[in-house]
Amino acid sequence: ALIATLGKYRKDLKFPVNDLLMYLKELNEVFIPINKHGKNSLQAVKELNAVFESDELIFYFPAGLCSRKQKGGIYDLEWKKTIVSKAKEYKRDIIPVFFKGENSKRFYNLANWRKKLGIKINIEMLFLPDEMFRQRGKKFEMTFGKPISFETFNNSKNDKEWAAWLKDQVYALK
């Protein structure tokens, strides 16, 4: 849904995603593989940095994982500071986007079950390609906020605090 919607306006889309999604060959052109459970290759790091250096539109998921069912709703986990540090390093403004959508109950139940059992390996991620295909044909709501200049991220907060602030800005679009 995101790729189809944004692709109407921009052809230069890039999505850093879990490397498991690279099995969706038709989307490899817009995906940048990120190894979520090991070290990223030097090539992957170079590719990601090259995209940040470019003028391409990067759709970044700052939590690094799909949202999870918690506190009676679907919410992102803590956002990583990378979004802020990369914005500052490459002088990239951020357009906040709230995407209203859900994965299947199976996905969230598996995540909660795994957590309760104390299993550290994120086994639900194996179902991400299937979750994407389950969403075909569904409509989603996206709310775009006003651009936030990279200059906003000054020394009044550290990058982790700025990432939490940015998350609050996105959830305020809800």
N, C-alpha and C positions, 0 to 999 in steps of 0.2 A: 504494500500500500504506500509506504513512504517513497520507495523508488519510483513507482508509477506517478504519484502526485508531484514530487519534486522534479522528476524527469520531464514534465510538461514545460517547465520553466528553465531548467538548467540541464545540460547534457554532460557537464563535468562533475558528476557526483562521485564521492568516495565515502565508503563506510568502513571504518576499522571494526572488524567483527571477530568473534571466536573463530579460530582456524577450522573448526569442524564444519562451518558453513561453506567452506571452499568446495565441498562435495556438490554444492548446487552450481554446477558448471556454468549455467547460463547467467549467473550473477557474478562470476569471477572478475569481470571487467570493472565492476564498481566496488568490490570488496577488497579490503586490505587485511590479510590474515594476522591475527594476534594470538599467540600461544598463551592461553590462560593458566596453564599448569606446568610451565617450565620456562626455560629461557628462550626469548625470541632470538632468531638468527640475526646475524649482522645485516643480512639482506633485508629482512623484515623491518628492522629499525631504520635502515637507510630509506626504504620505500615510504615508511610513515613520515619520516622527516622531510622527504622530498615533496610529499603531498602538502605538508604544513608550509613549506617554502613557496609552493605554487599558489595560483589564484583559484584552484579548484574548490568546490563547495564540499566541506567535510561535515558529515553528519556523525557526530561523536556521542557515544553513550558513556557518560562519565562514571557511572557506577561500575562499569566493566562486566556487569552481569544483567540478566533480565530482572525485571522487578519481581518481588516476591510477595506472597500473601502474608500480611502481618497486621496486627492491630485492627482487624476487621476490614481491611481493604488491601488493594494492590499498590505497593510502594517500592520505589528504588531503595536499594541498600545505600550505605554511605558512599558519597561521590568521592572519587580519587582526585587528588590535586593536579594530576597531569593536564586536565583541560585548562586550568589556569596557568600553569607553568608554560605550556605550549603556546597559549594565546599571547603571553608576555614575550616569550622568546622569539616568536615569529610575527609579532605585531598583527595578530588576527583578532578582529572583533568577533563577538559571539552573538548569534541570533537565538534567543531561547525559544524552545519549542516544547509544548506539552502535548504528548501523544496519548490519547485515551484508547486503550485497547487491552485485551487480556489474552493470555494463553489458556490452554484447557485446564479444567479442574485436575485432570490427571497430572499435569506438569507441576502445579502448585502442591498437590497432595504428595507427590513423590519428593519434592524438595523438603517439605515439612517432615515427612517420614524419615528421610535420610538424616536430617538434622537431629531429630529425636533419638535416633539410633546411634548418633555420634560418628557417623560415617563422614569423613572429611572430603572424600572425592565427590565432586559435583556430578553425580550420575545423571541428573535430569538434563544436563546439557547435551547428552546423547540424543535427546528428543527434539532439539532445536530445529533441525531441518524439517521434521514432521510437523512441528508447531507452525512453521512458516507456511507449509502447504495447506494446513487446516484453515488458515486465514484467507485463502483465496476466495475472491468474490464478496468478502465482507466489507462493510463500510466502517471507516474509523474517523474519529474527530481529532484534528490537529489544531492547536492554537499557537500562533506565532506572536512572540513579544517584540518589543522594540530592541534594536541592536544595542549591545553593551560593548563599549569601547574597551580594548585591551588596557587602555590607560586607567580604567576604573580600578584595576587590580594593583593598588599602590602598597606602600609599606605599612599601612594602618592595620593590616591583617596578614597572617601568613597564608601561603597558598591553600592549605587545608581548610582554613577558616573561610577563605574566599570561595572555595568549592562548595562549602555548606551554604554560604550566602547565595550562590548561583542556583543551587538546588531549590532554595526557598523561593527565588524569583520565578523559576519554572513552575513550581507547584502552585504559585499564586495565580498562574494563568488558567488553572483548572476551572 
